[in-house]
């Protein structure tokens, strides 16, 4: 297949690049905004047609959650309108599409892991635009699937793991929120799940993917420091109220992964196991 990967310079896009070499039966087209502006409908249509694309994996997104509250127009363009352009271009060619989404489509006012059919209720611009993007893709392309994920990190780009490693080495004390609960996701594991979908073929619908297990941001930080051998920084639990942010975060965003595991016959590692692999690479 001819496979278009958008957002190739991001965390997930870079992980997909690393794995692509192990799938020589496909031709991959890696693009970021320099190669293809997905907010330009004509450019999208031309690229998909000229390169005879069979599958689009959209890893591009506006992910600056707090900044999005003041940058609504551009956030909506990248997270909602652009995925719609990609979906329509795919539909015209009879191609399939995989759209990556987020746990922020939920408000987090529950205590049971979310399944794909649960009612969405985003409470931030980021969450609202990502939900609109899901709907645009599912409506625009018959052969499309949405994969919602949470707390994404990797060896690439800026992310929570890298920040906590840096602060742990710079500071004696660090306050981290303990009353927001979810599951960290290593972008490498998400990339592997995407390849499982590519190999089996896109089964349309919404799916959830994160690593296994549950923790708070505080627990996550303690584990990051323990695994990295950082002993000189005291990590203190903070309430959400102690650390006000412009955008509201879901307090509970654990995702139930049963559907994706059964559909694509994949096993998902525990978050600590995947974190250890990431930290080992970063420590090199």
PEWOUR-V282210 format. One record per residue. N is the residue number from 1. RES is the residue in three letters. OMEGA is omega in whole degrees, -180 to 180 (NA if undefined). NEAR is the number of other ideal C-beta (glycine too) atoms within 10 Angstrom. D_FIRST is the distance of its C-alpha to the first C-alpha in Angstrom with 2 decimals. Layout:
BEGIN
N|RES|OMEGA|NEAR|D_FIRST ; N|RES|OMEGA|NEAR|D_FIRST
END
This chain:
BEGIN
1|UNK|167|16|0.00 ; 2|UNK|-174|16|3.79 ; 3|UNK|177|22|5.94 ; 4|UNK|175|28|9.61 ; 5|UNK|176|23|12.32 ; 6|UNK|-178|26|15.74 ; 7|UNK|-172|23|19.00 ; 8|UNK|-180|24|17.77 ; 9|UNK|179|17|21.45 ; 10|UNK|-178|21|22.58 ; 11|UNK|-177|23|23.25 ; 12|UNK|180|27|20.08 ; 13|UNK|178|25|17.85 ; 14|UNK|178|20|19.58 ; 15|UNK|177|23|19.14 ; 16|UNK|177|27|15.36 ; 17|UNK|-179|16|15.59 ; 18|UNK|-177|14|17.80 ; 19|UNK|-174|14|15.61 ; 20|UNK|-180|18|12.35 ; 21|UNK|-179|8|14.07 ; 22|UNK|178|7|14.26 ; 23|UNK|-175|15|10.54 ; 24|UNK|180|7|10.22 ; 25|UNK|179|6|7.53 ; 26|UNK|173|14|4.95 ; 27|UNK|-177|15|6.13 ; 28|UNK|176|18|8.22 ; 29|UNK|-178|17|10.59 ; 30|UNK|-180|19|13.70 ; 31|UNK|165|20|16.36 ; 32|UNK|-172|17|19.80 ; 33|UNK|-180|15|22.50 ; 34|UNK|-178|8|23.26 ; 35|UNK|-179|13|19.90 ; 36|UNK|176|22|19.31 ; 37|UNK|-176|15|22.10 ; 38|UNK|175|25|20.59 ; 39|UNK|178|15|24.17 ; 40|UNK|-173|14|24.04 ; 41|UNK|-179|16|22.74 ; 42|UNK|179|9|22.66 ; 43|UNK|178|15|20.80 ; 44|UNK|180|25|18.08 ; 45|UNK|-179|16|17.86 ; 46|UNK|-177|13|17.93 ; 47|UNK|-178|22|15.22 ; 48|UNK|-180|25|12.67 ; 49|UNK|-176|12|13.79 ; 50|UNK|-179|8|14.15 ; 51|UNK|178|16|10.86 ; 52|UNK|-175|11|9.14 ; 53|UNK|179|23|7.54 ; 54|UNK|-178|18|5.76 ; 55|UNK|175|22|7.29 ; 56|UNK|171|29|10.43 ; 57|UNK|-176|28|12.40 ; 58|UNK|177|26|15.90 ; 59|UNK|-178|26|18.03 ; 60|UNK|179|26|20.51 ; 61|UNK|169|23|23.93 ; 62|UNK|-171|21|27.65 ; 63|UNK|177|21|29.02 ; 64|UNK|-167|13|32.61 ; 65|UNK|-179|19|34.16 ; 66|UNK|179|14|37.76 ; 67|UNK|-179|15|37.10 ; 68|UNK|-179|24|35.13 ; 69|UNK|179|16|38.45 ; 70|UNK|-175|11|39.71 ; 71|UNK|-170|15|36.50 ; 72|UNK|-174|12|35.59 ; 73|UNK|-178|8|34.30 ; 74|UNK|178|13|31.71 ; 75|UNK|179|24|30.70 ; 76|UNK|-180|18|30.16 ; 77|UNK|-176|16|28.21 ; 78|UNK|-175|22|25.69 ; 79|UNK|-174|27|25.56 ; 80|UNK|-175|20|25.97 ; 81|UNK|-177|17|25.61 ; 82|UNK|176|24|22.55 ; 83|UNK|176|33|20.37 ; 84|UNK|176|19|21.65 ; 85|UNK|-179|21|20.50 ; 86|UNK|-179|32|16.90 ; 87|UNK|180|26|17.12 ; 88|UNK|178|19|18.62 ; 89|UNK|177|25|16.10 ; 90|UNK|-179|26|13.27 ; 91|UNK|-179|18|15.67 ; 92|UNK|-179|13|16.37 ; 93|UNK|-175|18|12.86 ; 94|UNK|-179|10|12.53 ; 95|UNK|177|24|9.90 ; 96|UNK|180|25|10.66 ; 97|UNK|173|28|12.53 ; 98|UNK|-180|23|14.19 ; 99|UNK|179|26|17.57 ; 100|UNK|-179|27|19.80 ; 101|UNK|-165|23|23.47 ; 102|UNK|173|27|26.84 ; 103|UNK|-179|26|29.92 ; 104|UNK|174|27|31.95 ; 105|UNK|177|27|31.30 ; 106|UNK|180|24|34.16 ; 107|UNK|176|19|37.76 ; 108|UNK|-179|21|38.36 ; 109|UNK|-180|10|41.62 ; 110|UNK|178|14|41.10 ; 111|UNK|178|9|41.28 ; 112|UNK|-179|9|38.84 ; 113|UNK|-177|17|35.12 ; 114|UNK|170|22|33.13 ; 115|UNK|-172|13|30.98 ; 116|UNK|-177|15|28.33 ; 117|UNK|179|8|30.84 ; 118|UNK|-179|15|33.59 ; 119|UNK|178|8|34.98 ; 120|UNK|180|17|33.59 ; 121|UNK|-179|14|36.23 ; 122|UNK|-179|20|35.16 ; 123|UNK|176|17|38.15 ; 124|UNK|177|23|36.72 ; 125|UNK|178|23|35.08 ; 126|UNK|-179|25|32.03 ; 127|UNK|-180|27|31.79 ; 128|UNK|-179|21|32.50 ; 129|UNK|178|26|29.87 ; 130|UNK|177|29|27.16 ; 131|UNK|177|22|28.23 ; 132|UNK|177|18|28.15 ; 133|UNK|175|29|24.58 ; 134|UNK|-176|24|23.63 ; 135|UNK|179|14|25.40 ; 136|UNK|-179|22|23.83 ; 137|UNK|-178|25|20.25 ; 138|UNK|179|19|21.20 ; 139|UNK|-173|13|23.17 ; 140|UNK|-176|20|20.80 ; 141|UNK|-178|27|17.54 ; 142|UNK|-177|14|17.92 ; 143|UNK|-177|17|14.76 ; 144|UNK|173|27|15.77 ; 145|UNK|177|21|17.22 ; 146|UNK|175|25|19.74 ; 147|UNK|175|20|20.54 ; 148|UNK|179|26|24.10 ; 149|UNK|-176|22|25.23 ; 150|UNK|170|21|28.56 ; 151|UNK|-174|22|30.38 ; 152|UNK|175|24|27.38 ; 153|UNK|178|25|28.23 ; 154|UNK|175|25|26.78 ; 155|UNK|-178|21|27.87 ; 156|UNK|171|18|26.58 ; 157|UNK|178|16|28.38 ; 158|UNK|179|10|31.42 ; 159|UNK|-174|18|31.79 ; 160|UNK|-178|16|34.53 ; 161|UNK|-180|25|34.40 ; 162|UNK|180|18|34.87 ; 163|UNK|-180|13|37.60 ; 164|UNK|175|24|39.50 ; 165|UNK|-179|19|39.38 ; 166|UNK|-179|10|40.84 ; 167|UNK|179|18|43.46 ; 168|UNK|180|21|44.40 ; 169|UNK|-177|12|45.30 ; 170|UNK|-170|10|47.09 ; 171|UNK|175|13|49.10 ; 172|UNK|-174|8|51.69 ; 173|UNK|-177|9|50.85 ; 174|UNK|178|18|47.84 ; 175|UNK|-179|16|47.71 ; 176|UNK|-175|21|44.56 ; 177|UNK|-179|21|44.09 ; 178|UNK|-176|20|44.63 ; 179|UNK|167|15|44.60 ; 180|UNK|-171|19|40.89 ; 181|UNK|178|19|38.92 ; 182|UNK|179|23|35.21 ; 183|UNK|174|25|32.66 ; 184|UNK|179|26|31.22 ; 185|UNK|174|24|27.49 ; 186|UNK|-177|26|26.10 ; 187|UNK|177|27|22.90 ; 188|UNK|180|23|21.58 ; 189|UNK|177|25|21.98 ; 190|UNK|178|24|20.26 ; 191|UNK|178|23|17.23 ; 192|UNK|178|17|17.28 ; 193|UNK|178|22|17.54 ; 194|UNK|178|23|14.50 ; 195|UNK|175|19|12.48 ; 196|UNK|178|15|14.32 ; 197|UNK|178|22|13.16 ; 198|UNK|-176|20|9.42 ; 199|UNK|180|11|10.16 ; 200|UNK|-174|12|12.57 ; 201|UNK|-177|11|10.99 ; 202|UNK|171|18|12.77 ; 203|UNK|-170|14|16.39 ; 204|UNK|176|13|17.94 ; 205|UNK|-179|14|21.00 ; 206|UNK|180|20|22.65 ; 207|UNK|174|23|22.65 ; 208|UNK|175|25|24.83 ; 209|UNK|166|25|24.09 ; 210|UNK|171|28|26.56 ; 211|UNK|178|23|28.13 ; 212|UNK|177|16|30.91 ; 213|UNK|-174|16|34.52 ; 214|UNK|174|14|36.53 ; 215|UNK|171|20|38.53 ; 216|UNK|176|17|40.15 ; 217|UNK|177|23|39.51 ; 218|UNK|179|20|42.79 ; 219|UNK|180|19|41.72 ; 220|UNK|-179|23|38.42 ; 221|UNK|178|28|40.45 ; 222|UNK|179|17|42.93 ; 223|UNK|179|19|40.16 ; 224|UNK|-179|28|38.56 ; 225|UNK|-180|22|41.99 ; 226|UNK|-177|15|42.85 ; 227|UNK|-178|18|39.69 ; 228|UNK|-180|19|40.05 ; 229|UNK|178|9|43.75 ; 230|UNK|-175|18|45.07 ; 231|UNK|-172|9|48.58 ; 232|UNK|-177|10|50.50 ; 233|UNK|178|17|49.13 ; 234|UNK|180|12|50.46 ; 235|UNK|-177|22|47.91 ; 236|UNK|179|13|49.67 ; 237|UNK|177|16|48.42 ; 238|UNK|168|16|48.48 ; 239|UNK|175|11|48.51 ; 240|UNK|-179|15|46.08 ; 241|UNK|-180|8|49.25 ; 242|UNK|-175|12|50.13 ; 243|UNK|-176|12|46.98 ; 244|UNK|176|6|46.51 ; 245|UNK|-178|12|43.25 ; 246|UNK|-179|12|42.52 ; 247|UNK|178|17|39.67 ; 248|UNK|178|16|40.33 ; 249|UNK|174|21|38.26 ; 250|UNK|179|25|37.77 ; 251|UNK|180|17|40.39 ; 252|UNK|-178|19|38.44 ; 253|UNK|176|24|34.65 ; 254|UNK|-177|23|33.77 ; 255|UNK|175|24|30.62 ; 256|UNK|-173|15|30.45 ; 257|UNK|-174|20|27.20 ; 258|UNK|-174|13|27.88 ; 259|UNK|-178|17|25.23 ; 260|UNK|179|25|22.20 ; 261|UNK|-178|18|23.77 ; 262|UNK|-177|9|24.31 ; 263|UNK|-174|15|21.04 ; 264|UNK|176|19|18.82 ; 265|UNK|180|9|21.59 ; 266|UNK|172|17|21.80 ; 267|UNK|-176|6|25.00 ; 268|UNK|180|21|25.94 ; 269|UNK|175|17|28.45 ; 270|UNK|-175|12|31.67 ; 271|UNK|-179|25|31.78 ; 272|UNK|179|18|34.45 ; 273|UNK|-180|14|32.49 ; 274|UNK|176|21|29.50 ; 275|UNK|-180|23|32.00 ; 276|UNK|178|17|33.70 ; 277|UNK|180|15|30.54 ; 278|UNK|-179|22|29.98 ; 279|UNK|179|22|33.68 ; 280|UNK|178|12|33.79 ; 281|UNK|179|10|31.14 ; 282|UNK|-179|14|33.00 ; 283|UNK|177|10|36.30 ; 284|UNK|NA|6|35.14
END
